[in-house]
Amino acid sequence: MASSGIQLFGFLLAVVGLAAIVTATCMVEWTTFESSEEQAEIYGGLWETCRASSSRMSCKARDSFLELPWGIQVTRAVLISSICLSSLAVLVSIWGMKCTRFMEDREETKRFMALSGGVMFMISGLLALVVTSWYVGLLIEAYKIAHHLDRYEFGNAAFVSWVGSILSLVGGAFLNCRRCFGTRSSMSPAMIRQSAAGGAEYV
């Protein structure tokens, strides 16, 4: 039961991490820029930009792919790849987890699928972690060359993406630790009956 519970805990952590990465990808607060000349605060996201003034807030979608900065293009592509990989990992992990009834008579295949799902979650989390840190590095460089009266910094979306990445990594690691708990409870019912029958012959 300990193995199954840890496996389920890791799966839930990874799913929460996936939800956080999806949320961060859709958020508009990747960058925050306060212009001293325009008296407005500008939020930059991966998909749209918003301008907030004292009277109202307006948003505009980033429609032209070719006009996008290359940093945003790369961040978009990597985060979407991370989300797709995590989504596939959810399906694979469900089939391989001990608490599900799929393939109960194929223990090795079930174990392999759980392990594969954990690896996918870890790769997904690593991709999101690396690209988020890299994009924040670009924003820091932009801040260094910005006008000293302007405030230019990264927003809350980066923190959400970092948290989601770490949760995916930790959740995937828990799924991969299934082999670390080689208790008798990790044996299938058929293996337990066979072991008991074999032991009875020597009584």
Phi, psi and omega per residue, in radians:
M1 nan -0.546 -3.139
A2 -1.109 -0.733 3.132
S3 -1.089 -0.781 -3.128
S4 -1.135 -0.700 -3.137
G5 -1.172 -0.725 3.116
I6 -1.157 -0.660 3.109
Q7 -1.098 -0.775 3.119
L8 -1.138 -0.699 3.109
F9 -1.068 -0.773 3.104
G10 -1.106 -0.694 3.124
F11 -1.090 -0.768 -3.140
L12 -1.135 -0.691 3.079
L13 -1.052 -0.771 -3.112
A14 -1.156 -0.653 3.117
V15 -1.161 -0.721 3.069
V16 -1.099 -0.674 3.072
G17 -1.077 -0.722 3.081
L18 -1.051 -0.785 3.138
A19 -1.078 -0.669 3.131
A20 -1.177 -0.695 3.124
I21 -1.163 -0.706 3.077
V22 -1.074 -0.766 3.130
T23 -1.073 -0.797 -3.138
A24 -1.096 -0.683 -3.137
T25 -1.100 -0.597 -3.110
C26 -1.514 -0.284 -3.087
M27 -1.192 2.646 -3.142
V28 -1.660 -0.224 -3.049
E29 -1.595 0.991 3.001
W30 -1.463 -0.633 3.062
T31 -2.281 2.582 3.071
T32 -2.228 2.185 -3.070
F33 -2.307 2.104 3.078
E34 -1.863 2.022 -3.121
S35 -1.609 2.203 3.115
S36 -1.284 -0.418 -3.119
E37 -1.450 -0.741 -3.060
E38 -1.544 -0.160 -3.110
Q39 0.931 0.813 -3.113
A40 -2.528 2.733 3.080
E41 -1.927 2.229 -3.050
I42 -1.992 2.208 3.088
Y43 -1.850 2.288 3.137
G44 -2.000 2.155 3.083
G45 -1.971 -3.101 3.114
L46 -1.351 -0.356 -3.047
W47 -2.086 -0.346 3.131
E48 -2.758 2.867 3.062
T49 -2.126 2.538 -3.128
C50 -2.226 2.473 3.115
R51 -2.067 2.122 -3.122
A52 -1.984 2.153 3.082
S53 -2.100 -3.055 -3.114
S54 -1.154 -0.431 -3.060
S55 -1.696 -0.729 -3.064
R56 -2.756 3.053 3.119
M57 -2.256 2.240 -3.127
S58 -2.201 2.528 -3.115
C59 -2.163 2.610 3.133
K60 -2.373 2.283 -3.131
A61 -1.302 2.579 3.053
R62 -1.502 1.540 -3.019
D63 -1.404 -0.731 -3.037
S64 -1.428 2.028 3.134
F65 -1.225 -0.668 -3.083
L66 -1.227 -0.443 -3.128
E67 -1.540 -0.091 -3.139
L68 -1.245 2.506 2.996
P69 -1.032 2.536 -3.061
W70 -1.137 -0.470 3.091
G71 -1.104 -0.704 3.119
I72 -1.220 -0.676 3.124
Q73 -1.065 -0.801 -3.134
V74 -1.142 -0.760 -3.127
T75 -1.099 -0.743 3.067
R76 -0.976 -0.914 -3.036
A77 -1.085 -0.759 -3.089
V78 -1.226 -0.738 3.137
L79 -1.137 -0.693 3.092
I80 -1.134 -0.698 3.076
S81 -1.089 -0.711 3.105
S82 -1.080 -0.747 -3.140
I83 -1.140 -0.769 3.133
C84 -1.094 -0.728 -3.140
L85 -1.161 -0.703 3.102
S86 -1.146 -0.671 3.113
S87 -1.091 -0.723 3.065
L88 -1.140 -0.656 3.135
A89 -1.121 -0.587 3.095
V90 -1.055 -0.830 -3.130
L91 -1.127 -0.780 -3.125
V92 -1.125 -0.733 -3.101
S93 -1.164 -0.671 3.123
I94 -1.046 -0.710 3.123
W95 -1.185 -0.522 -3.048
G96 -1.684 -0.178 -3.087
M97 -1.262 2.575 -3.106
K98 -1.157 -0.518 -3.055
C99 -1.387 -0.009 3.066
T100 -1.806 2.804 -3.074
R101 -1.670 0.081 -3.134
F102 -1.228 2.338 3.026
M103 0.896 0.829 -3.130
E104 -1.130 -0.474 -3.114
D105 -1.579 0.054 3.132
R106 -2.165 1.333 -3.009
E107 -1.096 -0.756 -3.097
E108 -1.152 -0.732 3.112
T109 -1.129 -0.714 3.120
K110 -1.089 -0.756 3.119
R111 -1.114 -0.723 3.141
F112 -1.122 -0.685 -3.140
M113 -1.190 -0.675 3.080
A114 -1.113 -0.730 3.108
L115 -1.121 -0.724 3.123
S116 -1.113 -0.725 3.095
G117 -1.077 -0.714 3.102
G118 -1.105 -0.727 3.104
V119 -1.108 -0.721 3.109
M120 -1.075 -0.743 3.111
F121 -1.082 -0.716 -3.123
M122 -1.177 -0.719 3.098
I123 -1.126 -0.737 3.118
S124 -1.060 -0.813 3.118
G125 -1.105 -0.676 3.128
L126 -1.149 -0.711 3.099
L127 -1.054 -0.835 -3.126
A128 -1.143 -0.668 3.141
L129 -1.132 -0.786 -3.099
V130 -1.167 -0.826 -3.065
V131 -1.212 -0.585 3.102
T132 -1.167 -0.786 3.115
S133 -1.110 -0.678 3.125
W134 -1.144 -0.754 -3.132
Y135 -1.170 -0.672 3.077
V136 -1.107 -0.631 3.060
G137 -1.057 -0.693 3.076
L138 -1.106 -0.690 3.138
L139 -1.170 -0.633 3.096
I140 -1.140 -0.690 3.081
E141 -1.121 -0.672 3.107
A142 -1.148 -0.610 3.116
Y143 -1.127 -0.647 -3.092
K144 -1.145 -0.512 -3.113
I145 -1.756 0.012 3.139
A146 -1.296 2.811 3.104
H147 -1.086 2.467 -3.026
H148 -1.178 -0.303 3.098
L149 -1.538 -0.184 3.125
D150 -1.666 2.553 3.096
R151 -1.888 2.053 -3.033
Y152 -2.268 2.059 -3.110
E153 -2.692 2.926 3.097
F154 -1.477 2.671 -2.993
G155 -1.806 -2.867 -3.037
N156 -1.200 -0.416 -3.112
A157 -1.062 -0.615 3.127
A158 -1.116 -0.711 3.125
F159 -1.157 -0.704 3.110
V160 -1.108 -0.714 3.131
S161 -1.162 -0.703 3.089
W162 -1.066 -0.793 3.137
V163 -1.084 -0.801 3.117
G164 -1.061 -0.672 3.131
S165 -1.112 -0.791 -3.117
I166 -1.146 -0.709 3.114
L167 -1.104 -0.687 3.105
S168 -1.129 -0.731 3.125
L169 -1.117 -0.824 -3.115
V170 -1.164 -0.754 3.121
G171 -1.082 -0.744 3.087
G172 -1.112 -0.632 3.111
A173 -1.136 -0.696 3.098
F174 -1.116 -0.693 3.102
L175 -1.118 -0.632 -3.140
N176 -1.312 -0.271 -3.134
C177 -1.444 0.173 -3.121
R178 -1.018 -0.662 -3.119
R179 -1.241 -0.277 -3.132
C180 -1.302 -0.247 -3.074
F181 -1.987 1.217 -3.088
G182 -1.468 0.959 3.136
T183 -1.454 2.960 3.122
R184 -1.130 -0.495 -3.134
S185 -1.206 -0.265 3.133
S186 -1.422 -0.103 3.126
M187 -1.367 2.591 3.091
S188 -1.249 2.749 3.115
P189 -0.972 -0.672 -3.140
A190 -1.127 -0.703 3.134
M191 -1.159 -0.669 3.133
I192 -1.124 -0.760 -3.135
R193 -1.136 -0.693 -3.139
Q194 -1.148 -0.703 3.118
S195 -1.126 -0.726 -3.134
A196 -1.153 -0.686 -3.141
A197 -1.150 -0.694 3.129
G198 -1.144 -0.651 3.134
G199 -1.250 -0.517 -3.118
A200 -1.189 -0.455 -3.104
E201 -1.197 -0.413 -3.082
Y202 -1.657 0.094 3.127
V203 -1.402 nan nan
